[in-house]
Amino acid sequence: MPEMLPPPVFGAPEHTMETFEVRPDCRYYDGGLPCRFRRPCHGCDRYDPVGSRILIVLLEALGDILITSPLPGRLKREHPGAHITWLVYEHCAPLVRLNPHVDRVLVYGWETMEQLGSETYDLVLGLERVRAAAALVDRIQARKKVGIAHRGRHNALEALDDRSREILMLDTWNDYRTKFNTKSWTELYFQVANLEYENEPYVAEPRPDARARVASYYGRRDDRTTICLNVGGSFPQKVWPDRHWLSLALSLINSGKRMIFMGGPAEGARCKALVDGLRQAGAGPEDAWYEPLTLEETCAVPEHCDAMVTNDSFGYHVGLLGGLPCVVLFGPSTPAEVLLPHVDNVNVLRSGYACSPCAHQMLCEGAGGCMDVIEPKAVEHSLTDLLRRTRGES
């Protein structure tokens, strides 16, 4: 056995067999592998002991992740020394990693499930209504659990306390969701954590290289007002028709504005087709752009825009993240769920159908059409009013 351990790294002190130690209570310790700083524990000036361990279970829906993004920072303010782990699906994990208040991102999968079976927490926040995730909440060892769990004699979702009951009501009582609820999801998630929402902004911090890439795509070429058109949506019934997007974009270009189209991977072909349609209608190469972006890059788009027109979707929450004035189009969904109480630069346009909003009841059996009756001219007038009110534009 050698007398000395391998040479020190990154300026760490020298170690002997007698001085070697492990500090599993450190925020940066990785449970058996070298920490992020790649140095032994003895004498490390990065040592940061953890006071409590908190697990957030919210797997999917990119919009929901941004909606919840202020919560980790607030939890750390209320629980000094807290270490926060967030369990999430792989395709959403890049967005969670942009939150500096989250210490560890766990990607849902069988290996992670095995690992969680041997971990303990002081607090588990079960914010996911997916039954597999809610069942996991029931099995995790924790001093306290709040939110939603899948358990009990009848194998069903249950609210773990009174503060969590409203989340369950929103998913099971359609009239409550569409007529009676007045709280945003952000307020409700804070309520589950026994906290009052204090108007904290969304949190996602793209790295400088991602911001630079977006600037190379969308950096301002002139002093024209730039409007982001977010055409995406979580399901087809929430999406405004492409013919309306094309009509709106042409009118805005003719009034001296330029367009940035935004959508997820599934909307890439639509965005390209819309830009091509504008070109065929006479728009110039500096009038409209679309570039496929990563999640991280998408969060940097508002830096290059003056306002957004959007469906009720993840893109709308990106607009809120960047502080953009937004015109939001609602058909089956309910505005109250996504309108933050302190945000005053959002205009809402709703479908004129009597059955709107219907949430998940879908009286039309998914046929949709309620978004179609929102006219492009009405959207343009709303945008003009919003710009005049928020930016002083005539």
C-alpha positions in Angstrom: 0.0 0.0 0.0 1.5 3.4 -1.0 2.2 5.9 1.7 0.7 8.8 -0.2 -2.5 9.3 -2.2 -2.3 10.6 -5.8 -1.0 14.1 -6.1 -3.4 16.9 -5.2 -5.6 18.5 -7.9 -6.6 22.1 -8.6 -4.6 23.4 -5.7 -6.0 21.1 -3.0 -3.7 20.3 -0.1 -1.6 17.2 0.0 -3.1 14.2 1.6 -1.9 11.1 3.4 -3.7 7.9 4.4 -4.4 9.6 7.8 -5.9 12.8 6.4 -8.2 11.2 3.8 -11.9 11.8 4.7 -15.2 11.9 3.0 -17.9 14.5 3.8 -21.2 13.1 2.5 -23.0 16.1 4.0 -21.4 18.5 1.6 -23.7 20.1 -1.0 -21.2 19.2 -3.8 -20.5 15.6 -2.8 -21.7 13.2 -5.4 -22.5 10.1 -3.4 -19.4 8.2 -4.1 -17.8 9.8 -7.2 -15.5 12.9 -7.1 -17.5 16.0 -6.6 -17.9 18.7 -9.3 -14.7 20.3 -8.2 -12.7 17.0 -8.6 -10.9 17.3 -5.3 -10.6 15.3 -2.0 -12.7 16.5 1.0 -9.9 17.2 3.5 -9.1 20.9 3.6 -11.4 21.8 0.8 -12.5 25.4 0.9 -15.7 24.5 -1.0 -17.2 22.5 1.8 -20.9 23.5 2.3 -22.8 21.4 4.8 -26.4 20.6 4.0 -29.1 21.5 6.5 -32.1 19.7 5.0 -32.8 17.7 1.8 -35.8 18.5 -0.3 -37.1 16.5 -3.3 -39.4 18.1 -6.0 -41.2 15.5 -8.1 -42.4 17.2 -11.3 -41.6 15.1 -14.4 -42.9 16.8 -17.5 -44.7 19.7 -19.2 -42.1 22.4 -19.9 -44.5 25.1 -19.1 -45.1 23.6 -15.6 -41.4 23.5 -15.0 -41.1 27.2 -15.7 -44.2 27.8 -13.6 -42.5 26.0 -10.7 -39.1 27.5 -11.2 -39.4 30.3 -8.6 -40.1 27.7 -5.9 -36.5 26.2 -5.3 -35.1 29.7 -4.6 -37.8 30.4 -2.2 -37.4 27.1 -0.4 -33.7 27.9 0.1 -34.7 31.3 1.5 -37.1 29.6 4.0 -34.8 26.7 4.7 -31.2 27.9 4.9 -28.7 25.2 4.0 -31.3 23.2 2.0 -30.2 20.9 -0.7 -32.8 20.6 -3.5 -33.1 17.6 -5.9 -35.6 17.7 -8.8 -36.9 14.5 -10.4 -37.8 15.1 -14.1 -38.1 13.3 -17.4 -35.0 13.4 -19.6 -36.4 15.7 -22.3 -37.2 18.3 -19.7 -34.0 18.0 -17.7 -32.1 20.7 -19.7 -34.6 23.3 -18.5 -34.3 22.3 -14.8 -30.5 22.5 -15.1 -30.9 26.3 -15.9 -32.2 26.9 -12.4 -29.2 27.8 -10.2 -31.2 26.9 -7.0 -31.5 23.3 -7.9 -28.5 21.3 -6.6 -29.2 18.0 -8.3 -31.2 16.9 -11.3 -32.4 13.3 -11.3 -33.6 11.9 -14.6 -36.5 9.5 -14.3 -35.7 5.9 -15.1 -35.2 2.5 -13.5 -31.7 3.3 -12.2 -32.9 6.5 -10.6 -35.9 4.6 -9.1 -33.5 2.1 -7.5 -31.4 4.9 -6.1 -34.4 6.8 -4.7 -35.4 3.7 -2.9 -32.4 4.0 -0.6 -32.4 7.8 -0.2 -34.1 9.8 2.6 -35.5 13.4 2.5 -36.7 15.9 5.0 -39.4 17.1 2.6 -40.9 15.7 -0.6 -43.1 17.9 -2.9 -45.3 15.7 -5.1 -46.4 18.1 -7.8 -46.9 15.5 -10.6 -50.3 14.0 -11.4 -48.8 11.3 -13.5 -49.6 8.1 -11.5 -46.2 6.5 -11.8 -44.6 9.6 -10.3 -47.3 10.0 -7.7 -46.8 6.3 -6.7 -43.1 7.0 -6.3 -43.9 9.8 -3.9 -45.7 7.3 -1.7 -42.7 5.0 -1.6 -39.9 7.5 -1.0 -38.6 7.8 2.6 -39.2 11.3 4.0 -39.9 13.0 7.2 -42.7 15.0 5.5 -44.5 14.7 2.2 -47.0 17.1 0.6 -48.7 17.3 -2.7 -50.2 14.3 -4.6 -49.5 10.6 -4.1 -50.9 7.4 -5.8 -51.8 5.0 -3.0 -54.5 3.6 -0.8 -57.1 0.8 -0.9 -58.6 2.1 -4.1 -55.3 2.7 -6.0 -55.9 6.3 -6.7 -54.4 9.8 -6.6 -54.8 11.4 -3.2 -54.0 14.8 -1.8 -51.6 14.4 1.1 -53.0 17.4 3.0 -55.6 20.2 2.7 -53.1 22.6 1.0 -52.7 20.0 -1.9 -56.4 19.4 -2.4 -56.9 22.1 -4.9 -54.5 20.6 -7.3 -56.5 17.3 -7.2 -59.7 19.3 -7.7 -58.4 21.0 -10.8 -57.8 17.6 -12.4 -61.0 15.9 -11.3 -63.7 18.7 -11.1 -63.9 20.4 -14.5 -66.3 23.2 -13.4 -63.9 24.1 -10.6 -61.1 24.4 -13.1 -63.1 26.4 -15.7 -65.4 28.5 -13.5 -64.3 28.8 -9.9 -60.5 28.6 -9.6 -58.8 32.0 -9.4 -55.2 30.9 -8.6 -52.3 30.4 -11.0 -50.4 27.1 -10.9 -47.5 29.0 -9.5 -49.6 30.1 -6.5 -50.9 26.6 -6.1 -47.5 25.0 -6.1 -46.3 27.5 -3.5 -49.4 26.8 -1.5 -48.5 23.0 -1.5 -45.1 24.0 0.0 -46.9 26.0 2.7 -45.6 29.2 1.3 -47.3 32.4 0.0 -46.2 33.3 -3.5 -44.5 36.7 -3.3 -44.4 37.5 -7.0 -41.0 35.9 -7.6 -40.1 35.8 -11.3 -39.5 32.6 -13.3 -35.9 31.3 -13.1 -33.9 29.9 -16.0 -30.4 31.2 -16.8 -29.0 30.3 -20.2 -25.2 30.1 -20.4 -23.3 32.8 -22.3 -22.5 30.5 -25.2 -26.2 29.7 -25.7 -27.1 33.4 -25.6 -24.4 34.2 -28.1 -25.8 31.6 -30.5 -29.2 33.1 -30.3 -27.8 36.6 -30.8 -26.1 35.4 -33.9 -29.5 34.2 -35.3 -31.8 36.9 -34.1 -29.6 39.9 -33.2 -31.3 43.1 -34.3 -30.4 44.2 -37.8 -32.3 47.5 -37.6 -34.4 49.5 -35.2 -37.7 47.9 -36.2 -40.1 46.5 -33.5 -39.5 42.7 -33.3 -42.5 40.4 -32.5 -42.0 36.8 -31.5 -44.8 34.6 -32.8 -45.0 31.4 -30.8 -47.0 28.9 -32.8 -46.5 25.8 -30.6 -49.0 24.2 -28.3 -49.2 21.1 -26.0 -52.1 19.7 -28.0 -53.8 20.6 -31.3 -56.9 22.1 -29.8 -54.8 24.9 -28.2 -53.1 26.0 -31.4 -54.1 28.9 -33.5 -54.5 28.0 -37.3 -51.5 28.6 -39.5 -53.6 30.7 -41.9 -54.2 33.1 -39.1 -50.5 33.3 -38.2 -49.7 34.0 -41.8 -52.3 36.8 -42.0 -51.1 38.4 -38.8 -47.5 38.2 -39.7 -48.1 39.8 -43.1 -50.0 42.6 -41.6 -47.4 43.3 -39.0 -44.6 43.3 -41.6 -46.5 45.7 -43.7 -46.8 48.0 -40.6 -43.0 48.1 -40.3 -42.3 45.2 -37.8 -40.2 42.1 -38.1 -41.1 38.6 -37.0 -39.3 35.8 -35.1 -41.1 32.5 -35.2 -40.8 30.1 -32.3 -41.9 26.6 -31.7 -40.6 23.2 -30.4 -39.1 20.4 -32.4 -42.6 19.3 -33.5 -43.4 22.8 -34.9 -40.2 23.2 -36.9 -41.7 22.2 -40.2 -44.7 24.6 -39.6 -42.4 27.5 -38.7 -40.3 27.0 -41.8 -43.5 26.8 -43.9 -44.8 30.0 -42.4 -41.5 31.8 -43.2 -41.6 30.4 -46.8 -45.2 31.6 -47.1 -44.2 35.1 -46.1 -41.4 35.1 -48.6 -43.8 34.0 -51.3 -46.2 36.8 -50.3 -43.4 39.4 -50.8 -41.7 39.6 -47.4 -38.0 40.3 -47.5 -35.2 38.2 -46.0 -34.9 40.6 -43.0 -38.6 40.5 -42.2 -39.0 37.0 -40.7 -36.7 34.4 -39.2 -36.9 30.9 -37.8 -34.1 28.8 -36.4 -34.5 25.4 -34.6 -33.3 26.0 -31.0 -32.5 23.9 -27.9 -34.5 24.5 -24.8 -31.6 26.6 -23.4 -31.4 28.7 -26.5 -35.2 29.2 -26.5 -35.0 30.8 -23.1 -32.7 33.5 -24.6 -35.1 34.5 -27.4 -36.9 37.2 -25.5 -33.7 39.2 -25.3 -34.1 40.0 -29.0 -37.9 40.8 -29.0 -40.2 43.6 -28.0 -43.4 41.6 -27.6 -44.9 38.1 -28.2 -48.1 36.7 -29.6 -48.6 33.2 -28.4 -50.8 30.2 -27.8 -51.2 29.1 -24.2 -48.1 27.0 -24.2 -44.5 26.7 -23.0 -43.5 29.6 -25.3 -45.9 32.0 -23.4 -44.0 31.1 -20.2 -40.7 31.8 -22.0 -42.1 35.3 -22.8 -42.9 35.8 -19.1 -39.4 34.6 -18.2 -38.0 37.4 -20.4 -40.5 40.0 -19.2 -42.0 40.4 -22.7 -45.4 42.0 -23.2 -47.6 39.1 -24.4 -50.9 38.7 -26.3 -52.1 35.2 -25.3 -54.7 33.3 -27.2 -57.0 30.9 -25.2 -59.5 28.3 -26.5 -60.0 25.2 -24.3 -57.6 26.3 -21.5 -58.3 28.7 -18.6 -56.5 32.0 -18.3 -56.6 32.1 -14.5 -54.2 29.1 -14.3 -51.3 31.0 -16.1 -51.8 34.6 -15.3 -49.4 35.7 -12.6 -51.0 38.2 -10.1 -48.2 40.8 -10.5 -47.8 40.7 -14.3 -49.6 43.6 -16.0 -48.2 43.4 -19.5 -50.4 40.5 -20.8 -53.5 40.9 -23.0 -55.8 37.9 -23.1 -57.9 37.0 -26.2 -60.5 34.2 -25.7 -62.5 32.2 -28.1 -66.1 33.3 -28.5 -67.5 29.7 -28.3 -69.9 29.2 -25.4 -68.1 26.0 -24.5 -64.8 27.7 -24.0 -63.0 27.2 -21.8 -63.6 23.4 -21.4 -60.2 22.3 -19.9 -60.1 18.5 -20.2 -63.8 18.0 -20.6 -63.6 18.5 -24.4 -67.3 18.6 -25.2 -66.3 18.6 -28.9 -64.5 15.3 -28.3 -61.2 16.8 -29.5 -62.5 18.3 -32.8 -61.5 21.7 -31.7 -62.2 24.8 -33.7 -62.6 27.3 -30.8 -59.2 28.8 -31.6 -60.2 29.4 -35.2 -62.7 32.1 -34.4 -60.1 34.4 -32.8 -59.5 36.8 -35.8 -56.1 38.0 -36.8 -57.3 41.6 -36.8 -58.4 41.3 -33.2 -55.0 40.0 -32.3 -53.2 42.8 -34.1 -55.4 45.4 -32.4 -54.6 43.8 -29.0 -50.9 43.8 -29.8 -51.0 47.5 -30.9 -52.8 48.4 -27.7 -50.3 46.4 -25.6 -47.3 48.0 -27.2 -48.8 51.5 -26.8 -49.5 50.8 -23.1 -46.2 49.1 -22.2 -43.7 50.7 -24.6 -45.2 54.0 -25.5 -45.5 53.1 -29.2 -48.0 55.0 -31.2 
